[in-house]
Structures are given as structure tokens and as C-alpha cells.
Amino acid sequence: MPQSKGFAATDPKTPLAPYSFSRREPGPTELAIDILFCGVCHSDLHMARNEWGQSIYPMVPGHEIVGRVTAAGKEVKKFKAGDIAAVGVIVDSCRHCAPCDRGEEHYCLEGATLTYAAKDRVDGSITMGGYSSNHVVDERFAHTVPANLDLAAVAPLLCAGITTYSPLRHWNVGPGKKVGIVGLGGLGHMGLKFAHSFGAQTIQFTTSLKKKDDAIKLGADEVIVSTDEAQMKKHAGTFDFILDTASAPHALEPYLSLLKQDGTLALVGLPDQPPSVSVFSLITKRASIAGSMIGGMPETQEMLDYCGKNNITADVEVIPIQQINEAFERMLKQDVKYRFVIEMSTLK
């Protein structure tokens, strides 16, 4: 069995520490991958600290994986040894329900298998993620990477990228649409890049004018300070779509007031407190509050190909694995522009 080194959480309060474990041998349709880079998602911190109450220990986090294929099963068609492969938030699904048949494996009716802290459908073990030296995955859940993109900056596309790309595509964001992005972190900066690239009039919402220059550089046509009531009122009833990426608890009413008739506020952030909404904000303009999460395997590949053609990647700070606990603390302080990525060669 392939041996793996990584960093793991052993309980909700102890810092991540070096951890060794075994992975299964790759099957006929599976790949073995040496991990080169792994992005650090805010959900990794939530899971490591059991803030959602579903964590399993020991836990090796990480679901924004880019690596090099070292072995491919005899039935693998997309990859060969030496190729670059990318793996995201899920590594399996039932593969036969209606969503899976549509290529929307993330909505699998039997529940998709998470890249870490989930029961593996193949051997019943607990999945271990990308804060590690290697990985084994079925080729259906692995993606090819455009050769022109920086691999470290590709890693966050496997979560932050597809999490924002998917709803923007689903709600037909493009030319002639006025679109708002709430939050300018790991998710928000990707949503801003995509909305701008799709040709929409793109507005960044922020609580601080300190982020204005960055937002403009990333593609915002305008920056609105969400705490400025006069500025918000000026834009009332003018937005077709607003993508809310904020993970901290916040009021939704101010953004609902900005929607046009039939406008949509889509939530992709995960605050730890449920929002409160007045029904009047919805019925008076037939507005919608919606949710979205990652994307299916075909759409994730579509997103990566789009990024290759348009030279879009995440803005990242590359760190050694030994700094992961410090990175978690800095994430809590929003002290990163805009995604940490671990260089896995530092494990050796």
C-alpha cells in the first residue's frame, strides 16, 4: 500500500501536526498522484476544529489538489504517468442517480464522498485530503490542467474557483447584466474575476474602502461600501444578480433591496449563524434567495479550460506545510491575499 506523509488534526483543539498513513493501491480506473500543491480553504479550518459538528479524527484536510500522476490503472483513459491532475472537494458519488447522470455529482442523492473526513466507497476507510504527499482517486473525479497556468495558483480553482464559476454560469451572468460580489476573500476575488471576464457590469461590495484599489485591479467596475446607507440606496433595485461569498454572519436585507424584479441573491459563503429575512423583501419584487456549492465534474473541467483560455488563476501566497497553523490563524484575521497554497515538497 502507498505510504503517505501529511499534516493532520487529531482533535478539535490541537494544532495540525505531522502524520503518516497508508493509501490503497489504485484500481483499474484510478490514479496515484504525487501532490505538488494544495490550497487552504476556510472550510479546512472549520472541519479541523469541528465547527460544523461532523468531523472525523485523525483528519488530513485539503481539497484543492494539484499533482503529478505517478501511476494509472489499466482502464484509465484521460491520464498517463507524468501528467498533471487536479482534484477538488469530492472524490466519489453513487454514479447512478439523476444528478450523477447529469454530471452533477456534487448533488448526488446518496451523498457525494468528500475528499477528506468521509467514508470511502471503495474500501470503507476514512478519506484523507491534500495536506499530504500523495493521493489516489478515480479518474472521473480528477481533472486535466491547462499547461499555461501556474500550478500553485490553479489549486484554489478546485474549490474557490468552481464555487463561484458555477452560480455565475447558472444564473447567466454576462453582458448586459449588473452583478454584485459580496466579500473579497478567497471566494470573492474569484467571483470578481469571473464576473468581469464574463462581460457583466461588476460591482464589489466591501465594508472597508481599504479594499477599493484591490477590487478595481481584480476587475470591479465600481466599489460600494455596504455600510454607507446613502451609497446603497443609490443602487436600489438595479442589480440582476448578487453573489454573496461572505462567511461571517451578516444581514441580507440590504442586498435584497438592491435587486431588480426577479433578481437573485445567491449564497456560497457559510456563516455559522442562520440569516434572518423579511418575506416582504422577496414578495414585493419576486426576488429569490438561492444557494450553490462547487460544481459537477464536467463543469469543473469546463471552468479549468476557461481559465486556461483566459489566463485566470487565484491570487495566492505559497507557504511551507510547517506554517499551516499560522496560516489558519491568519485566515481568521483575513490576513491573506487571497488564498494560501501549501507547497508539498516541504513535507520531505
LINWO-V781047 format. One record per run of one state. SS is the DSSP state (H for helix, E for strand, L for the rest). FROM is the first residue (numbers start at 1). LEN is the number of residues. If there is no record, write none. Layout:
ss=<SS:SS>
from=<FROM:FROM>
len=<LEN:LEN>
This chain:
ss=<L:E:L:E:L:E:L:H:L:E:L:E:L:E:L:E:L:H:L:H:L:E:L:E:L:E:L:E:L:E:H:E:L:H:L:H:L:E:L:H:L:E:L:H:L:E:L:H:L:E:L:H:L:E:L:H:L:E:L:H:L:E:H:L:E:H:L>
from=<1:3:10:17:23:30:41:42:49:59:60:65:73:84:88:90:93:98:102:105:108:113:115:119:120:126:127:132:133:134:139:142:145:151:159:160:171:178:183:186:198:201:207:209:219:222:226:229:235:239:245:253:257:259:268:280:284:288:292:297:311:316:321:333:339:344:348>
len=<2:7:7:6:7:11:1:7:10:1:5:8:11:4:2:3:5:4:3:3:5:2:4:1:6:1:5:1:1:5:3:3:6:8:1:11:7:5:3:12:3:6:2:10:3:4:3:6:4:6:8:4:2:9:12:4:4:4:5:14:5:5:12:6:5:4:1>
